[in-house]
Amino acid sequence: MSSAGTWNRMDHRPLEGFVLAISPFNFTSIGGNLAVAPAIVGNTVVWKPATTALLAAEVIMEILEAAGLPPGVINMIAAPGAAVSEAAVKHSSLAGIHFTGSTDTFQHLWNTVAAHLGTYRTYPRLVGETGGKDFVLAHESASADALLVGLLRGSFEYQGQKCSASSRAYIPRSVWERLRDPLAAATEAIPVGDPAEFSTFMGAVIDEASFRKHEAVLTAARTDPELTLIAGGECDAEVGWFVHPTILATSNPRHDLMRRELFGPILTVFPYADSDWSSVLDLVDTTSPYALTGAVFADDRAAIDEASEHLRYAAGNFYVNDKPTGAVVGQQPFGGARMSGTNDKAGSALNMLRWVSPRVIKETFVPPTEWQYPHQDPD
């Protein structure tokens, strides 16, 4: 707004320094988004992609350059994370970090920035999307068929190696009794193999370290008295790092596997008494430190509304009668809060605004020529 005799306007400036974009292995498009979003509004970017996704990152750089991106605007580097932290994160011209990856890594970056605040030219802006222990909550009115599809697709697409993958589920016993056997059979029937084959639903996990972690979890689960193997449970390293889709049921709603992110194709289910719906809402909200994605399955509108209200802060992306994965830019901007990140919603204007530094300009056309105000006139 501009009052009479003045002109007020806003200048959206790029940040004063460079933005460090650190992208994960599991989403090629996110890698491009993390680097390009700050560049669109005028920032210089240093892009550090995951070492297990360098080829995809190089292809993105070739596409950007072919489209006319000037040299030096986005600068991709291939280096270990520790080397990046030592050089870029401690550099006095660091103006922001655009991050997607593990919670531990983001916390390390945040601590490093905090330890060097006195050396920066400006306070760096930290934008991060990290881990999740994403939930599926079913009401007794839920469609068993829709729930089955939501669990299979939400938990096992992309080997469960997406931060939004469902890895804990709360299902009423009346629904679980009807669902358990068909869900187990469908899980066992999932085609696992070469992702180049169109018939394949699941491939291998990303590397040996991921494989060994999940292998250890499944080995321990076999002797855990609080866990029951419903389907899967096998690991195969003969021709690749394959962890087969696995479903476990637990008698302990606060079991470690209901709290800890695994980042793989392991789903843990807690069957609850139908009458415990209200208390289960509290359980879903408080069990895990994360708040990335979640889904509720119900045909009862009152139950949907109750879950949506009660779980308002439990997930940055909340789905009703659908899997908690598959956010589409422009339709469901993605992000989470609590230990899942800063919830700056990649793919939305909210995220883009983090990479601009506004300057307000007020121009007065007829400046005052007397320093005293009228009420100070002795007359």
Backbone torsions as a table, in degrees:
resi	resn	phi	psi	omega
1	MET	NA	145.5	177.0
2	SER	-129.6	124.4	176.6
3	SER	-80.8	172.5	-176.9
4	ALA	-57.6	131.3	176.3
5	GLY	84.6	3.5	179.5
6	THR	-133.1	160.1	176.1
7	TRP	-132.3	112.0	179.2
8	ASN	-104.0	133.3	178.8
9	ARG	-147.7	165.1	-176.8
10	MET	-118.5	130.0	176.8
11	ASP	-107.3	117.5	178.2
12	HIS	-93.2	103.7	-176.0
13	ARG	-96.4	150.8	168.2
14	PRO	-67.7	163.5	179.1
15	LEU	-67.5	156.2	-177.7
16	GLU	-91.5	89.3	-175.1
17	GLY	139.3	-159.7	179.9
18	PHE	-114.7	155.8	175.7
19	VAL	-103.8	130.2	175.5
20	LEU	-94.1	116.4	177.6
21	ALA	-102.7	123.0	179.7
22	ILE	-119.9	114.9	-172.0
23	SER	-114.3	155.9	-176.0
24	PRO	-89.9	175.6	179.4
25	PHE	-81.7	-22.8	-161.5
26	ASN	-90.7	-7.2	177.6
27	PHE	-140.2	105.0	179.6
28	THR	-58.6	-43.0	-176.9
29	SER	-66.3	-33.8	178.0
30	ILE	-65.6	-37.3	176.3
31	GLY	-56.8	-45.9	177.0
32	GLY	-64.2	-40.3	-178.4
33	ASN	-64.5	-43.4	-176.0
34	LEU	-62.8	-36.2	-179.4
35	ALA	-82.5	-38.9	-172.0
36	VAL	-80.4	-35.9	-176.1
37	ALA	-55.1	-50.3	177.8
38	PRO	-65.8	-32.0	-179.2
39	ALA	-68.1	-34.1	-178.9
40	ILE	-57.4	-35.5	-177.7
41	VAL	-98.9	18.8	167.3
42	GLY	104.4	5.4	-177.1
43	ASN	-88.6	150.5	167.7
44	THR	-84.3	137.0	-172.6
45	VAL	-124.7	135.6	166.7
46	VAL	-105.1	118.7	-173.7
47	TRP	-108.5	119.8	176.7
48	LYS	-113.3	96.0	177.4
49	PRO	-78.5	163.6	175.6
50	ALA	-60.5	142.9	-179.1
51	THR	-64.7	-21.3	177.8
52	THR	-88.4	8.0	179.8
53	ALA	-137.3	30.8	-175.7
54	LEU	-69.0	-36.0	-179.0
55	LEU	-63.6	-45.6	179.0
56	ALA	-61.5	-40.1	179.3
57	ALA	-65.0	-40.0	178.5
58	GLU	-63.5	-39.0	177.7
59	VAL	-63.3	-41.5	177.6
60	ILE	-61.0	-42.6	178.7
61	MET	-62.5	-40.2	178.4
62	GLU	-63.6	-39.5	178.6
63	ILE	-65.2	-45.2	-179.6
64	LEU	-62.3	-42.9	179.7
65	GLU	-66.6	-38.0	177.3
66	ALA	-65.8	-28.0	179.6
67	ALA	-82.6	-5.5	175.9
68	GLY	109.5	10.1	178.0
69	LEU	-61.5	123.8	-179.2
70	PRO	-65.9	149.2	177.1
71	PRO	-60.4	142.6	175.1
72	GLY	87.9	-7.0	178.3
73	VAL	-76.1	-51.1	173.3
74	ILE	-115.8	122.4	-174.9
75	ASN	-117.4	103.5	-178.4
76	MET	-82.4	133.6	177.4
77	ILE	-125.1	143.1	176.0
78	ALA	-110.3	105.7	-175.5
79	ALA	-156.9	155.8	174.1
80	PRO	-63.4	150.8	-177.8
81	GLY	-57.9	-37.8	-178.9
82	ALA	-63.2	-38.0	179.8
83	ALA	-66.8	-37.5	178.6
84	VAL	-65.5	-45.0	179.2
85	SER	-60.3	-38.2	-177.7
86	GLU	-68.5	-36.8	-175.2
87	ALA	-97.1	-64.9	-171.9
88	ALA	-71.2	-44.3	-174.0
89	VAL	-68.2	-28.0	-179.6
90	LYS	-93.3	0.2	-176.9
91	HIS	-72.1	141.3	-176.1
92	SER	-65.5	-19.4	-178.5
93	SER	-95.4	7.3	176.1
94	LEU	-63.3	122.4	-179.3
95	ALA	-111.8	-14.7	-179.8
96	GLY	-175.7	159.8	174.9
97	ILE	-128.4	126.8	175.7
98	HIS	-111.7	111.2	-164.9
99	PHE	-130.1	140.5	163.1
100	THR	-137.3	127.3	-177.6
101	GLY	169.5	-152.3	-174.5
102	SER	-77.8	154.3	178.0
103	THR	-63.3	-41.9	-179.4
104	ASP	-60.2	-42.6	-179.4
105	THR	-66.4	-41.5	-179.8
106	PHE	-65.1	-39.5	177.9
107	GLN	-65.3	-36.4	176.4
108	HIS	-63.4	-44.0	178.2
109	LEU	-61.6	-43.6	-178.9
110	TRP	-62.5	-44.1	178.7
111	ASN	-63.3	-39.0	179.4
112	THR	-64.8	-43.5	177.3
113	VAL	-61.9	-45.1	-178.8
114	ALA	-60.6	-36.0	-178.2
115	ALA	-72.4	-14.2	-176.4
116	HIS	-122.3	22.8	-176.4
117	LEU	-57.0	-36.0	-177.0
118	GLY	-71.4	-9.9	-177.4
119	THR	-98.1	-12.6	-175.5
120	TYR	-84.1	152.2	176.1
121	ARG	-73.7	-29.7	179.5
122	THR	-145.6	160.3	177.5
123	TYR	-68.3	118.9	-179.8
124	PRO	-65.4	143.1	175.9
125	ARG	-93.3	126.0	-176.8
126	LEU	-107.9	115.9	179.7
127	VAL	-122.2	117.3	-175.7
128	GLY	-142.1	143.4	170.2
129	GLU	-122.7	122.0	-170.8
130	THR	-117.2	-130.4	-171.7
131	GLY	-87.6	-177.9	177.9
132	GLY	-159.5	149.5	168.7
133	LYS	-121.2	75.5	-164.3
134	ASP	-77.2	140.8	-170.0
135	PHE	-111.7	154.2	164.7
136	VAL	-122.8	122.4	179.6
137	LEU	-114.6	124.1	179.4
138	ALA	-109.7	141.0	173.5
139	HIS	-97.8	161.0	-179.0
140	GLU	-62.4	-19.0	178.8
141	SER	-86.9	-0.3	-174.9
142	ALA	-66.0	147.1	172.5
143	SER	-74.8	122.8	-179.2
144	ALA	-64.3	-35.5	-179.7
145	ASP	-66.7	-45.9	179.1
146	ALA	-65.3	-38.6	180.0
147	LEU	-65.0	-41.7	179.2
148	LEU	-59.0	-47.6	-179.8
149	VAL	-64.2	-42.2	179.6
150	GLY	-61.6	-39.7	179.3
151	LEU	-69.4	-43.9	-178.2
152	LEU	-66.1	-49.9	-179.1
153	ARG	-69.9	-41.7	-177.7
154	GLY	-68.1	-29.8	-174.9
155	SER	-96.8	-29.6	-167.2
156	PHE	-118.7	-11.9	172.7
157	GLU	-61.0	143.6	-178.9
158	TYR	56.2	33.6	177.3
159	GLN	60.9	19.7	-176.1
160	GLY	69.7	10.3	-176.7
161	GLN	-95.6	57.1	172.8
162	LYS	-138.7	142.0	-174.4
163	CYS	-62.9	-20.1	-178.6
164	SER	-92.4	-2.2	-176.0
165	ALA	-63.0	137.9	177.7
166	SER	-72.7	130.7	-179.7
167	SER	-131.6	-1.5	172.8
168	ARG	-141.7	141.3	-178.1
169	ALA	-138.3	145.5	179.0
170	TYR	-122.2	114.2	-171.1
171	ILE	-129.0	129.6	177.4
172	PRO	-59.5	144.3	-176.5
173	ARG	-60.1	-34.1	-179.9
174	SER	-64.7	-37.0	177.3
175	VAL	-76.3	-40.3	-178.7
176	TRP	-61.0	-37.3	179.3
177	GLU	-62.0	-35.2	179.1
178	ARG	-83.3	-28.2	-171.1
179	LEU	-91.3	-29.9	-168.3
180	ARG	-55.3	-53.6	-175.7
181	ASP	-67.5	-46.6	176.7
182	PRO	-62.1	-35.7	178.9
183	LEU	-67.0	-42.0	178.4
184	ALA	-63.3	-44.2	-179.3
185	ALA	-64.3	-41.9	-179.7
186	ALA	-66.8	-37.9	178.7
187	THR	-64.1	-44.3	179.6
188	GLU	-65.2	-25.2	-176.4
189	ALA	-88.6	-3.9	-178.6
190	ILE	-63.1	124.9	178.1
191	PRO	-70.1	121.8	-179.8
192	VAL	-117.0	126.9	-179.3
193	GLY	170.7	-139.9	-175.4
194	ASP	-73.2	118.9	-179.1
195	PRO	-67.6	-12.4	176.7
196	ALA	-73.1	-16.6	176.7
197	GLU	-87.3	127.7	-177.0
198	PHE	-63.0	-24.0	-179.0
199	SER	-78.1	-11.6	-177.4
200	THR	-77.5	133.7	178.1
201	PHE	-98.2	-33.7	-177.7
202	MET	-134.6	139.6	173.5
203	GLY	-107.6	-156.1	179.3
204	ALA	-83.7	160.6	172.0
205	VAL	-73.9	171.1	-163.6
206	ILE	-67.5	-36.9	-176.0
207	ASP	-159.9	179.6	-176.6
208	GLU	-64.7	-38.9	-179.2
209	ALA	-59.7	-42.8	177.5
210	SER	-64.6	-42.8	179.8
211	PHE	-59.9	-47.9	-176.8
212	ARG	-64.1	-36.4	178.4
213	LYS	-62.8	-46.7	-178.7
214	HIS	-71.3	-33.7	175.7
215	GLU	-61.1	-42.2	178.6
216	ALA	-65.4	-39.9	178.4
217	VAL	-61.8	-45.4	-177.7
218	LEU	-71.8	-32.3	176.1
219	THR	-64.7	-44.4	179.0
220	ALA	-67.3	-33.4	-177.4
221	ALA	-65.0	-29.4	-177.0
222	ARG	-64.0	-26.2	-178.2
223	THR	-112.2	9.6	-179.1
224	ASP	-84.6	118.0	-177.4
225	PRO	-66.5	-15.9	-179.6
226	GLU	-91.8	0.4	-177.8
227	LEU	-122.5	144.5	174.5
228	THR	-127.6	127.0	178.6
229	LEU	-75.4	121.6	179.9
230	ILE	-97.2	-39.8	-179.5
231	ALA	-160.4	152.8	175.3
232	GLY	77.0	-139.3	178.6
233	GLY	97.6	-2.7	-176.6
234	GLU	-97.1	150.6	172.5
235	CYS	-127.9	144.4	-175.9
236	ASP	-142.2	116.8	-178.9
237	ALA	-112.4	18.0	-175.5
238	GLU	-68.6	-44.4	-177.9
239	VAL	-123.4	7.6	-178.1
240	GLY	168.4	174.9	-177.1
241	TRP	-91.3	79.7	-174.1
242	PHE	-100.0	123.5	170.6
243	VAL	-114.2	115.7	-174.8
244	HIS	-74.5	150.1	-179.8
245	PRO	-57.3	132.3	-171.9
246	THR	-133.0	137.2	173.2
247	ILE	-123.4	128.8	175.9
248	LEU	-119.2	144.6	171.6
249	ALA	-108.1	143.8	-179.4
250	THR	-127.6	146.8	174.4
251	SER	-91.5	-7.9	-177.5
252	ASN	-112.8	106.8	-176.0
253	PRO	-67.1	-13.1	177.2
254	ARG	-112.7	26.8	175.6
255	HIS	-59.7	153.5	179.5
256	ASP	-53.1	-36.5	-178.4
257	LEU	-75.4	-7.8	172.2
258	MET	-94.7	-4.7	-175.4
259	ARG	-117.2	-38.3	-169.3
260	ARG	-94.1	133.9	175.6
261	GLU	-71.7	131.6	177.8
262	LEU	-106.0	-31.5	-179.1
263	PHE	62.8	52.2	178.5
264	GLY	-165.3	-178.3	-171.7
265	PRO	-83.7	58.4	178.7
266	ILE	-127.1	118.9	179.1
267	LEU	-112.8	129.4	177.3
268	THR	-111.4	129.5	-175.1
269	VAL	-113.4	134.0	171.0
270	PHE	-110.3	107.4	175.2
271	PRO	-78.0	125.1	-176.4
272	TYR	-117.8	156.4	177.2
273	ALA	-63.2	135.8	-176.7
274	ASP	-53.9	-34.0	-176.9
275	SER	-74.9	-7.3	-176.1
276	ASP	-94.7	17.2	-176.3
277	TRP	-50.3	-49.4	-175.8
278	SER	-64.5	-42.1	179.8
279	SER	-70.4	-29.0	177.8
280	VAL	-67.8	-31.5	175.7
281	LEU	-58.5	-44.0	176.2
282	ASP	-63.5	-39.4	-179.4
283	LEU	-61.2	-46.3	179.4
284	VAL	-60.8	-39.8	-174.5
285	ASP	-72.6	-29.2	-169.4
286	THR	-112.4	-8.4	-173.7
287	THR	-72.0	-43.0	-174.5
288	SER	-109.4	148.7	177.8
289	PRO	-77.8	-6.3	-174.6
290	TYR	-91.4	165.3	177.5
291	ALA	-154.7	60.8	-177.0
292	LEU	-97.1	-73.6	179.4
293	THR	-130.8	160.3	177.4
294	GLY	-163.8	159.1	-178.8
295	ALA	-140.0	145.5	172.8
296	VAL	-121.9	133.9	176.5
297	PHE	-113.3	121.4	-179.4
298	ALA	-166.0	150.4	171.5
299	ASP	-104.4	-8.3	179.1
300	ASP	-87.3	113.9	-176.2
301	ARG	-61.7	-37.5	179.9
302	ALA	-64.0	-38.2	178.8
303	ALA	-67.2	-40.0	177.8
304	ILE	-61.3	-46.0	-179.1
305	ASP	-64.9	-40.4	-179.9
306	GLU	-64.3	-44.2	179.3
307	ALA	-65.0	-41.8	-179.1
308	SER	-61.9	-40.2	179.9
309	GLU	-73.0	-46.2	-175.7
310	HIS	-67.7	-33.3	-175.9
311	LEU	-102.2	28.3	-175.2
312	ARG	-59.2	-34.2	-178.6
313	TYR	-104.4	4.2	-176.2
314	ALA	-84.6	-13.3	-178.7
315	ALA	-155.3	133.9	174.9
316	GLY	-75.1	-28.0	174.4
317	ASN	-122.4	115.4	-172.6
318	PHE	-117.5	127.3	-174.1
319	TYR	-117.0	139.9	178.3
320	VAL	-114.3	118.9	-179.1
321	ASN	56.5	41.8	176.6
322	ASP	-156.5	159.2	177.4
323	LYS	-64.6	151.2	-175.8
324	PRO	-84.8	26.7	-179.1
325	THR	-128.4	173.2	172.1
326	GLY	86.8	29.4	176.9
327	ALA	-58.6	139.5	-177.9
328	VAL	-113.7	126.4	179.0
329	VAL	-57.0	132.8	-178.2
330	GLY	91.5	-16.1	178.6
331	GLN	-115.8	-49.7	178.1
332	GLN	-132.2	79.7	178.2
333	PRO	-52.2	139.9	-163.7
334	PHE	-108.3	139.7	173.7
335	GLY	167.1	164.3	-179.7
336	GLY	-142.2	164.1	-178.1
337	ALA	-114.8	-155.8	-171.3
338	ARG	48.6	-133.0	-179.5
339	MET	-83.0	11.6	176.6
340	SER	-96.7	-0.4	175.6
341	GLY	133.1	-170.0	-176.6
342	THR	-92.1	-0.1	174.5
343	ASN	56.1	43.2	-179.7
344	ASP	-89.8	6.9	167.0
345	LYS	55.6	75.8	175.4
346	ALA	-53.4	137.3	-179.6
347	GLY	89.9	8.1	-179.5
348	SER	-128.1	169.0	177.1
349	ALA	-63.9	-28.9	179.3
350	LEU	-59.2	-40.3	179.1
351	ASN	-70.7	-45.1	-177.2
352	MET	-59.7	-36.0	-178.1
353	LEU	-67.0	-20.0	178.1
354	ARG	-68.9	-18.8	-174.8
355	TRP	-102.7	13.7	175.4
356	VAL	-121.1	150.1	176.8
357	SER	-117.4	105.1	-173.4
358	PRO	-73.9	143.8	173.2
359	ARG	-125.2	125.3	177.7
360	VAL	-93.0	132.4	179.5
361	ILE	-120.1	123.6	173.6
362	LYS	-113.7	122.7	177.9
363	GLU	-114.9	126.7	179.3
364	THR	-105.0	125.1	-174.4
365	PHE	-80.5	-33.8	179.6
366	VAL	-124.8	88.6	-176.8
367	PRO	-66.5	150.1	176.2
368	PRO	-67.6	150.1	-179.2
369	THR	-115.7	-1.3	175.9
370	GLU	-119.0	136.0	-177.3
371	TRP	-81.0	-21.5	179.2
372	GLN	-82.1	148.3	175.6
373	TYR	-87.2	154.9	-176.2
374	PRO	-56.0	-35.5	-176.5
375	HIS	-70.5	-10.9	177.7
376	GLN	-88.9	-3.9	179.3
377	ASP	-65.7	125.7	-178.1
378	PRO	-61.9	-22.8	179.3
379	ASP	-83.4	NA	NA
